[in-house]
């Protein structure tokens, strides 16, 4: 697990310079852009190791970066066939990847907060929605549906909503508390800035990884055609 943590980085960030590169997904047998895939290698002990930075030596195999496809690859022993050798694969590989991507996003949110780009407190967030250069609203996943309706409505009324407005609700309040160093965080506003964009890139990839997984639909924000929806939408 320590080795996994050392390579925790989003695919989108790792492949910016090689966006046109394509590889074969061993789960779907489709050729896809590297930015939509995860690379895996065999470690010295014969275990399958995620190489999310695409820097580890040795032959790699690639899987489309969807949680349910990683689970399928583990279940159907696709890694051994892909590497053409006997390998050891953690039964919890998909969970480990989910946790790494989640922590990566929360770490980026913490850095954005330290950079002064996160506004906390309902009244301050409401003011920011109306007046500040906002790039996203953050709402605790376990918050009541009604609690954020007023803020979401105000966000949609902004002239720049189509280009900038996003509602992030992938994390429960307890995780937001730890990331932001404050108790009972339910709502936050994210201001424009480089650290904010880093967080949004990592959040988007986490949502991409979790999407289309029938057994995991309650873990992140729901999506429809790339738009994050409110509870009850």
C-alpha positions as CSV (number, residue, x, y, z in Angstrom):
1,X,0.0,0.0,0.0
2,X,2.9,2.3,0.7
3,X,4.1,1.8,-2.8
4,X,0.7,2.6,-4.2
5,X,0.7,5.9,-2.2
6,X,4.0,6.9,-3.7
7,X,2.5,6.8,-7.1
8,X,-0.9,8.5,-6.3
9,X,-1.5,11.0,-9.1
10,X,-4.3,11.5,-11.5
11,X,-4.2,10.1,-15.0
12,X,-5.2,13.4,-16.4
13,X,-2.2,15.1,-14.9
14,X,0.2,12.4,-15.8
15,X,-0.6,12.3,-19.5
16,X,-1.0,16.0,-20.4
17,X,2.2,15.9,-22.5
18,X,1.2,12.7,-24.2
19,X,-2.5,13.2,-24.9
20,X,-2.3,11.8,-28.4
21,X,-0.8,8.5,-27.3
22,X,-3.0,5.4,-27.4
23,X,-2.9,2.0,-25.8
24,X,-5.0,-1.2,-25.8
25,X,-7.2,-1.7,-22.8
26,X,-7.0,-5.4,-21.7
27,X,-10.5,-5.3,-20.3
28,X,-12.4,-3.9,-23.2
29,X,-9.9,-4.7,-26.0
30,X,-10.4,-1.2,-27.3
31,X,-7.6,1.2,-28.2
32,X,-8.0,4.4,-26.2
33,X,-6.1,7.6,-25.4
34,X,-3.6,7.2,-22.6
35,X,-5.4,9.9,-20.7
36,X,-8.4,7.6,-20.2
37,X,-6.3,4.6,-19.1
38,X,-4.4,3.3,-16.1
39,X,-1.0,1.6,-16.4
40,X,0.0,-1.4,-14.3
41,X,3.3,-3.1,-14.0
42,X,4.7,-6.2,-12.2
43,X,6.6,-5.4,-9.0
44,X,9.8,-7.2,-7.8
45,X,7.6,-9.5,-5.7
46,X,5.4,-10.5,-8.6
47,X,2.5,-8.4,-7.6
48,X,0.5,-6.1,-9.9
49,X,1.3,-2.4,-9.1
50,X,-0.6,0.6,-10.4
51,X,1.8,3.0,-12.2
52,X,-0.4,6.2,-12.2
53,X,2.6,8.4,-13.2
54,X,3.6,6.1,-16.1
55,X,7.2,6.1,-14.9
56,X,7.8,2.7,-13.5
57,X,10.2,0.5,-15.5
58,X,9.1,-2.8,-17.2
59,X,6.4,-3.9,-19.4
60,X,3.0,-2.4,-18.6
61,X,-0.6,-3.3,-19.3
62,X,-3.4,-0.8,-19.6
63,X,-7.0,-0.7,-18.4
64,X,-9.6,2.0,-19.1
65,X,-9.8,4.0,-15.8
66,X,-13.2,2.8,-14.6
67,X,-13.6,1.1,-11.3
68,X,-15.9,-1.7,-12.6
69,X,-13.4,-2.5,-15.4
70,X,-10.6,-2.9,-12.8
71,X,-12.8,-5.2,-10.8
72,X,-13.6,-7.2,-13.8
73,X,-9.9,-7.5,-14.7
74,X,-9.2,-8.8,-11.2
75,X,-12.1,-11.2,-11.2
76,X,-11.4,-12.6,-14.7
77,X,-7.6,-12.8,-14.1
78,X,-6.9,-10.6,-17.1
79,X,-3.6,-9.3,-15.6
80,X,-1.9,-12.7,-15.9
81,X,-2.9,-13.0,-19.5
82,X,-1.9,-9.4,-20.2
83,X,1.6,-9.9,-18.7
84,X,1.9,-13.5,-19.9
85,X,3.3,-14.5,-16.5
86,X,1.8,-15.6,-13.2
87,X,1.2,-12.5,-11.1
88,X,-0.4,-11.7,-7.7
89,X,-3.3,-9.3,-7.7
90,X,-4.9,-7.8,-4.7
91,X,-8.6,-8.6,-4.5
92,X,-9.1,-5.0,-3.2
93,X,-7.2,-3.4,-6.1
94,X,-10.2,-1.3,-7.1
95,X,-10.8,-0.1,-3.6
96,X,-7.1,0.8,-3.2
97,X,-7.2,2.8,-6.4
98,X,-10.4,4.6,-5.3
99,X,-8.8,5.5,-2.0
100,X,-5.7,6.8,-3.7
101,X,-7.6,9.0,-6.1
102,X,-9.8,10.2,-3.3
103,X,-6.9,11.2,-1.1
104,X,-5.2,12.8,-4.0
105,X,-8.2,15.1,-4.6
106,X,-8.6,15.9,-0.9
107,X,-4.9,16.7,-0.6
108,X,-5.3,19.2,-3.5
109,X,-8.3,20.7,-1.8
110,X,-6.3,21.2,1.4
111,X,-3.6,23.0,-0.7
112,X,-6.2,25.2,-2.3
113,X,-7.4,26.1,1.2
114,X,-3.9,27.0,2.4
115,X,-3.6,29.2,-0.7
116,X,-6.6,31.2,0.4
117,X,-8.9,29.9,-2.4
118,X,-11.6,28.1,-0.2
119,X,-14.4,30.1,1.5
120,X,-16.1,28.4,4.4
121,X,-19.4,29.2,6.3
122,X,-22.8,29.4,4.7
123,X,-23.2,33.2,4.8
124,X,-19.7,33.7,3.3
125,X,-20.3,31.1,0.7
126,X,-23.6,32.7,-0.3
127,X,-21.9,36.1,-0.7
128,X,-19.1,34.5,-2.8
129,X,-21.7,32.8,-5.1
130,X,-23.1,36.3,-5.9
131,X,-19.9,38.3,-6.1
132,X,-16.6,36.3,-6.3
133,X,-14.7,34.7,-9.2
134,X,-16.1,31.3,-8.3
135,X,-15.1,28.0,-10.0
136,X,-17.1,25.5,-7.9
137,X,-19.4,24.9,-4.9
138,X,-18.4,22.1,-2.6
139,X,-21.1,20.4,-0.6
140,X,-20.8,17.5,1.8
141,X,-22.1,14.3,0.3
142,X,-24.0,13.4,3.4
143,X,-25.7,16.9,3.7
144,X,-29.5,17.1,3.3
145,X,-30.8,17.8,-0.2
146,X,-32.5,21.0,0.9
147,X,-29.4,22.5,2.6
148,X,-27.7,23.4,-0.6
149,X,-30.6,24.2,-2.9
150,X,-30.5,27.9,-2.2
151,X,-26.8,28.0,-3.1
152,X,-27.2,25.9,-6.1
153,X,-30.0,28.1,-7.4
154,X,-27.9,31.2,-6.9
155,X,-25.0,29.6,-8.7
156,X,-27.1,28.7,-11.7
157,X,-28.2,32.4,-11.9
158,X,-24.7,33.6,-12.5
159,X,-23.9,34.7,-16.0
160,X,-20.8,32.5,-16.1
161,X,-22.4,29.4,-14.7
162,X,-22.2,27.5,-18.0
163,X,-18.4,28.0,-18.2
164,X,-17.5,27.9,-14.5
165,X,-20.2,26.7,-12.2
166,X,-19.8,23.2,-10.7
167,X,-21.1,21.5,-7.7
168,X,-18.7,19.0,-6.1
169,X,-20.3,16.5,-3.7
170,X,-18.0,13.6,-3.8
171,X,-16.9,13.7,-0.2
172,X,-18.7,13.4,3.2
173,X,-18.4,16.1,5.8
174,X,-15.9,14.1,7.9
175,X,-13.4,14.1,5.0
176,X,-14.0,17.8,4.3
177,X,-13.3,18.5,8.0
178,X,-9.9,16.8,7.8
179,X,-8.9,18.4,4.5
180,X,-9.9,21.9,5.5
181,X,-9.0,21.8,9.2
182,X,-12.5,22.7,10.4
183,X,-15.4,20.9,12.1
184,X,-18.8,20.3,10.5
185,X,-17.9,21.5,7.0
186,X,-21.1,21.3,4.8
187,X,-20.6,24.0,2.2
188,X,-17.6,25.7,0.8
189,X,-16.8,27.9,-2.2
190,X,-13.8,27.4,-4.4
191,X,-12.2,30.6,-5.9
192,X,-10.4,30.7,-9.2
193,X,-6.7,29.9,-9.0
194,X,-4.1,27.3,-10.0
195,X,-4.5,25.2,-6.9
196,X,-8.3,25.2,-7.4
197,X,-7.8,23.9,-11.0
198,X,-5.5,21.1,-9.7
199,X,-8.3,20.0,-7.3
200,X,-10.9,20.1,-10.0
201,X,-8.7,18.0,-12.3
202,X,-8.3,15.4,-9.6
203,X,-12.0,15.5,-8.7
204,X,-13.0,15.0,-12.3
205,X,-10.8,12.0,-12.6
206,X,-12.2,10.5,-9.4
207,X,-15.7,10.9,-10.8
208,X,-14.6,9.4,-14.1
209,X,-13.2,6.4,-12.2
210,X,-16.3,5.9,-10.2
211,X,-18.8,6.4,-13.1
212,X,-20.8,3.6,-14.7
213,X,-20.4,1.3,-11.7
214,X,-23.8,0.0,-10.7
215,X,-22.5,-1.2,-7.4
216,X,-20.9,2.2,-6.5
217,X,-23.4,4.8,-7.5
218,X,-23.8,6.4,-4.1
219,X,-20.1,7.2,-3.6
220,X,-19.6,10.2,-5.8
221,X,-21.6,13.0,-7.4
222,X,-24.0,11.8,-10.0
223,X,-23.3,12.8,-13.6
224,X,-25.4,13.2,-16.7
225,X,-23.6,14.2,-19.9
226,X,-20.8,15.5,-17.8
227,X,-23.0,17.7,-15.6
228,X,-23.0,17.2,-11.9
229,X,-26.5,17.0,-10.6
230,X,-28.1,17.8,-7.2
231,X,-29.7,15.1,-5.1
232,X,-33.2,14.4,-6.4
233,X,-32.4,15.6,-9.9
